Amino acid sequence: INEVMSASNGQIDPLLVFALMQQESKCGADPNTYTGSGLGLMQIEYAVHCKEETKEYLKYGFSSYNECVETLRDPNQFARNIEIGLQILIGYHNQYSSRSKYISAVDKYCDDSSYKEKYLSYVKWDIALRAYNGFSCTKGDQNYVEHVTTWYQKFLGV
């Protein structure tokens, strides 16, 4: 709990972070938490966020692709995984606070009108959650925001 409180730095409700971790990795109970394309409690896509060509790993304080991947893959580095996941989520929240940028991203990656309508109904942190999981209407979890929201409401006791 302390790691989440510290990493969220008052910018996001820690219970929402726990809901995201529950959806992503069952808070570490999923046996695939540290294998596959998404790594750690926050299931950070290393191919995107440790990318060698664009040196994405520098954003998170790493000196190399390998250091980034090894840290995300290490169960003992769970606090760092949470910190980076929140940096990504908060970055999406800030990036898509401009509605026009969000609409452009949805238009670019989602051509299914029913999903597009749902995606465009999101506001605030729901937008950041959608971005965290991706904008695709064909890959990933098209009901991701709703799943995280359900966990969040359970944690709130609603």
C-alpha positions in Angstrom: 0.0 0.0 0.0 2.8 2.4 0.8 4.4 1.9 -2.6 1.1 2.8 -4.3 0.5 5.8 -2.1 4.1 7.0 -2.8 4.0 6.4 -6.5 0.6 8.0 -7.0 1.8 11.2 -5.3 -1.7 12.4 -4.7 -2.4 12.5 -8.5 -4.7 9.5 -8.6 -6.8 7.5 -6.2 -4.7 4.6 -4.9 -7.8 2.4 -5.1 -8.0 3.0 -8.8 -4.3 1.9 -9.0 -5.2 -1.3 -7.2 -8.1 -1.8 -9.5 -5.8 -1.5 -12.5 -3.3 -3.9 -11.0 -6.1 -6.4 -10.2 -7.3 -6.2 -13.8 -3.8 -6.4 -15.2 -2.1 -9.1 -13.0 -4.5 -10.1 -10.3 -2.1 -8.0 -8.1 0.7 -10.5 -8.9 -1.3 -13.7 -8.3 -1.3 -14.4 -12.1 1.4 -16.9 -12.9 2.2 -14.9 -16.0 2.8 -11.6 -14.2 6.5 -11.6 -15.0 6.5 -13.4 -18.4 5.0 -12.4 -21.7 4.8 -9.0 -23.4 3.4 -7.2 -20.4 5.5 -7.3 -17.3 4.9 -6.9 -13.6 2.0 -5.8 -11.5 1.1 -3.1 -14.0 1.7 -5.4 -17.0 3.9 -2.8 -18.7 4.4 -3.6 -22.4 8.2 -3.6 -22.6 8.1 -3.6 -26.5 6.5 -0.1 -26.2 7.9 1.4 -23.1 11.5 0.0 -23.3 11.8 0.5 -27.0 15.4 0.6 -28.2 14.9 2.5 -31.5 13.3 5.5 -29.8 15.1 5.1 -26.5 11.8 5.1 -24.6 13.6 3.5 -21.6 15.2 6.9 -20.9 11.8 8.3 -19.9 11.8 5.9 -16.9 15.4 6.5 -15.8 17.0 3.4 -17.5 20.3 3.5 -19.4 19.4 0.7 -21.7 16.7 -1.5 -23.1 18.0 -4.5 -21.2 18.0 -2.7 -17.9 14.4 -1.6 -18.5 13.2 -5.1 -19.4 15.2 -6.8 -16.6 13.8 -4.4 -14.0 10.2 -4.8 -15.2 10.6 -8.6 -15.2 12.0 -8.7 -11.6 9.4 -9.5 -9.0 11.6 -7.8 -6.4 11.2 -4.5 -8.3 7.5 -4.3 -7.8 7.6 -0.8 -6.4 9.5 0.4 -9.5 7.0 -1.4 -11.7 4.1 0.4 -10.0 6.0 3.8 -10.3 6.6 3.3 -14.0 3.0 2.1 -14.6 1.7 5.2 -12.9 4.1 7.4 -14.9 2.6 5.9 -18.0 -1.0 6.2 -16.8 -0.6 9.8 -15.6 1.2 10.6 -18.9 -1.8 9.4 -20.8 -4.1 11.4 -18.6 -2.1 14.5 -19.3 -1.6 13.7 -23.0 -5.3 13.1 -23.7 -6.7 15.9 -21.5 -7.0 17.6 -24.9 -10.2 16.0 -26.2 -9.1 16.5 -29.8 -6.0 14.4 -29.3 -8.1 11.6 -27.7 -10.6 11.7 -30.6 -7.7 11.5 -33.1 -6.2 8.4 -31.3 -9.6 6.6 -31.2 -10.2 7.4 -34.9 -6.8 6.1 -35.8 -7.0 2.8 -34.0 -10.7 1.9 -33.8 -13.0 1.7 -36.8 -15.9 -0.2 -35.2 -18.6 2.3 -34.7 -20.1 0.7 -31.6 -16.7 0.5 -29.8 -15.8 4.0 -31.1 -19.0 5.4 -29.6 -18.2 3.8 -26.2 -14.6 4.9 -26.3 -15.6 8.5 -27.1 -18.0 8.5 -24.1 -15.1 8.2 -21.7 -13.9 11.2 -19.6 -11.0 11.9 -17.3 -9.3 8.8 -15.9 -11.4 6.5 -18.1 -9.6 8.1 -21.0 -6.2 7.3 -19.4 -7.3 3.7 -18.7 -8.4 3.3 -22.3 -5.0 4.6 -23.5 -3.2 2.3 -21.1 -4.8 -0.7 -22.6 -4.8 0.6 -26.1 -7.3 2.1 -28.5 -7.8 -1.0 -30.7 -11.3 -2.3 -31.3 -10.0 -5.7 -32.4 -7.0 -6.5 -30.0 -6.9 -6.4 -26.2 -9.9 -5.9 -24.0 -12.5 -3.6 -25.4 -14.3 -3.6 -22.0 -11.1 -2.8 -20.1 -12.3 0.5 -18.6 -15.5 -1.2 -17.4 -13.5 -4.1 -15.9 -11.2 -1.7 -14.0 -14.2 0.4 -12.9 -15.9 -2.7 -11.5 -12.8 -3.5 -9.5 -12.6 0.1 -8.3 -16.2 0.1 -7.2 -15.6 -3.2 -5.3 -12.6 -1.7 -3.5 -14.7 1.4 -2.7 -17.4 -0.9 -1.2 -20.0 0.4 -3.7 
